[in-house]
C-alpha cells in the first residue's frame, strides 16, 4: 500500500452490500468506486453467488477485474470470461452431510450450485429461491442434485430459522464441511477450508496485493472470514449482528449508499 492510498484494494460483497433491490448499483456508489480506482485502488467483488449468477452484475458495472465467487470456491477473470481457479465439492460428502443433518432435525430442503461458468443452480423439492429473478432449474428428486460436479449445497428448513439451522448444521457436520449463513434463507455447505478469505488470498496473489492493504465491505456472517483477513472491515447498517460484532466500522445500509459514504471520505 502506498502512502498516497488509504487502501490499495476495496473488497465488496454484493447482496445486501453493494447491490440495492433488483441487483442494481446506485449512481453514487458507482461514482465512488470510479473515484477510488482513478486514485489507484483496485476493486474486487467477493460474493457467495457462483459465476453464472453474477455475470450480469459484472457486465452492468463494466467490471473487468477478478471476482471471487461461489463463497470463495471460484476466482473468475471477468475480462477474459474464464475461471482462474475453482474448487468442487465432493458429492458423496455432501450427501453424507445432509443425511447427518436430517438425522438431527428432520427433512431439509436442498439446492446445489453446479461447477462451471455456464452451470445451473438445481433446486430439490421444497427449496425456495430467495432471489427469484436468478435462473434456476427445479428437479424432481434429491438424487438429481448430484448429476454433475457441484461447488456448494444450499439448505433451508421448514421450521428452523437461518440462525438455528446454521447452529445445528455446524454442530453436526462442522468437522466435515464449512457451514455458513450467506443471506436470508441461504445456509450453505462448502468444501472444508473454502470461504471468502481463502478465495481472496488466491485472487490477491494474482494482483500482487495483501490483506494489510484491503478494506472490506459486507453484511452477513459469510463475510466474517473476509473481515478477519482484511485490514479494515466495514459492516452495513443492515448487517447481521454476528458481522457487526467483528466489524471495525458501521456504515449506512446498502439502500442508502453505505459503501459510497466510506469511499468518499477516504478517496475524495
BELLIN-V809683 format. One record per residue. N is the residue number from 1. RES is the residue in one small letter. PHI is phi in whole degrees, -180 to 180 (* if undefined). D_FIRST is the distance of its C-alpha to the first C-alpha in whole Angstrom. Layout:
((N RES PHI D_FIRST) (N RES PHI D_FIRST))
This chain:
((1 x * 0) (2 x -83 4) (3 x -66 7) (4 x -78 8) (5 x -112 7) (6 x -64 8) (7 x -146 6) (8 x -86 5) (9 x -135 9) (10 x -113 12) (11 x -106 15) (12 x -124 18) (13 x -68 21) (14 x -104 24) (15 x -62 28) (16 x 76 28) (17 x -130 24) (18 x -84 23) (19 x -84 27) (20 x -98 30) (21 x -56 34) (22 x 77 35) (23 x 61 31) (24 x -108 30) (25 x -114 27) (26 x -68 28) (27 x -59 27) (28 x -66 25) (29 x -66 23) (30 x -60 23) (31 x -67 22) (32 x -64 19) (33 x -67 17) (34 x -64 18) (35 x -64 17) (36 x -64 14) (37 x -66 14) (38 x -63 15) (39 x -78 12) (40 x 116 10) (41 x -77 9) (42 x -108 11) (43 x -114 14) (44 x -128 16) (45 x -84 19) (46 x -131 20) (47 x -134 24) (48 x -75 27) (49 x -67 29) (50 x -75 30) (51 x -53 29) (52 x -60 32) (53 x -94 32) (54 x -124 29) (55 x -62 29) (56 x -66 31) (57 x -69 28) (58 x -61 26) (59 x -63 28) (60 x -65 29) (61 x -85 25) (62 x 66 25) (63 x -78 22) (64 x -128 22) (65 x -96 19) (66 x -87 19) (67 x -133 20) (68 x -92 21) (69 x -124 25) (70 x 59 28) (71 x 66 26) (72 x 104 24) (73 x -78 26) (74 x -127 25) (75 x -117 22) (76 x -113 24) (77 x -95 23) (78 x -67 24) (79 x -66 24) (80 x -97 27) (81 x 66 28) (82 x -142 28) (83 x -86 27) (84 x -88 25) (85 x -159 25) (86 x -154 28) (87 x -117 30) (88 x -90 33) (89 x -103 35) (90 x -62 38) (91 x -71 41) (92 x -67 43) (93 x -64 41) (94 x -61 40) (95 x -64 44) (96 x -62 45) (97 x -62 42) (98 x -61 44) (99 x -61 47) (100 x -67 46) (101 x -65 44) (102 x -68 48) (103 x -65 50) (104 x -91 48) (105 x -129 48) (106 x 84 50) (107 x -59 49) (108 x -116 46) (109 x -98 45) (110 x -127 43) (111 x -141 41) (112 x -138 38) (113 x -100 36) (114 x -78 37) (115 x -74 35) (116 x 110 34) (117 x -79 32) (118 x -120 36) (119 x -77 37) (120 x -112 39) (121 x -97 39) (122 x -102 42) (123 x -114 43) (124 x -80 46) (125 x -54 49) (126 x 90 48) (127 x -73 44) (128 x -114 43) (129 x -76 40) (130 x -72 38) (131 x -119 37) (132 x -64 40) (133 x -81 39) (134 x -89 37) (135 x -71 39) (136 x -143 41) (137 x -128 44) (138 x -86 47) (139 x -114 48) (140 x -85 52) (141 x -134 51) (142 x -59 48) (143 x -57 49) (144 x -70 48) (145 x -66 44) (146 x -99 44) (147 x -68 45) (148 x -136 42) (149 x -56 39) (150 x -127 37) (151 x -118 33) (152 x -166 34) (153 x -118 37) (154 x -113 37) (155 x -123 40) (156 x -140 42) (157 x -127 45) (158 x -67 48) (159 x -126 48) (160 x -74 45) (161 x -80 42) (162 x -61 38) (163 x -63 37) (164 x -70 40) (165 x -62 40) (166 x -62 37) (167 x -61 38) (168 x -66 41) (169 x -60 39) (170 x -66 37) (171 x -67 40) (172 x -86 42) (173 x -127 39) (174 x -63 36) (175 x -85 37) (176 x -105 37) (177 x -140 35) (178 x -87 32) (179 x -110 33) (180 x -144 31) (181 x -103 32) (182 x -107 30) (183 x 170 32) (184 x -62 35) (185 x 60 38) (186 x -136 35) (187 x -102 35) (188 x -128 34) (189 x -113 35) (190 x -130 32) (191 x -60 32) (192 x -56 31) (193 x 84 27) (194 x -98 26) (195 x -159 24) (196 x -63 21) (197 x -68 19) (198 x -65 21) (199 x -67 20) (200 x -65 17) (201 x -58 16) (202 x -68 18) (203 x -67 17) (204 x -73 13) (205 x -61 15) (206 x -71 16) (207 x -82 12) (208 x 74 11) (209 x -119 8) (210 x -150 9) (211 x -63 10) (212 x -67 8) (213 x -105 5) (214 x -117 9) (215 x -110 11) (216 x -122 15) (217 x -123 18) (218 x -162 22) (219 x -143 25) (220 x -131 27) (221 x -58 27) (222 x -67 26) (223 x -88 22) (224 x -59 23) (225 x -60 21) (226 x -64 18) (227 x -65 18) (228 x -65 18) (229 x -79 15) (230 x -80 13) (231 x -71 11) (232 x -146 13) (233 x -112 17) (234 x -115 19) (235 x -94 22) (236 x -76 25) (237 x -61 28) (238 x -90 30) (239 x -71 28) (240 x -66 30) (241 x -59 30) (242 x -66 29) (243 x -76 26) (244 x -56 26) (245 x -64 27) (246 x -110 23) (247 x -76 21) (248 x -86 19) (249 x -156 20) (250 x -118 23) (251 x -117 23) (252 x -71 26) (253 x -71 28) (254 x -62 27) (255 x -74 30) (256 x -107 29) (257 x 62 25) (258 x -59 24) (259 x -65 20) (260 x -60 21) (261 x -57 22) (262 x -72 18) (263 x -65 16) (264 x -63 19) (265 x -66 18) (266 x -84 14) (267 x -116 14) (268 x -77 18))
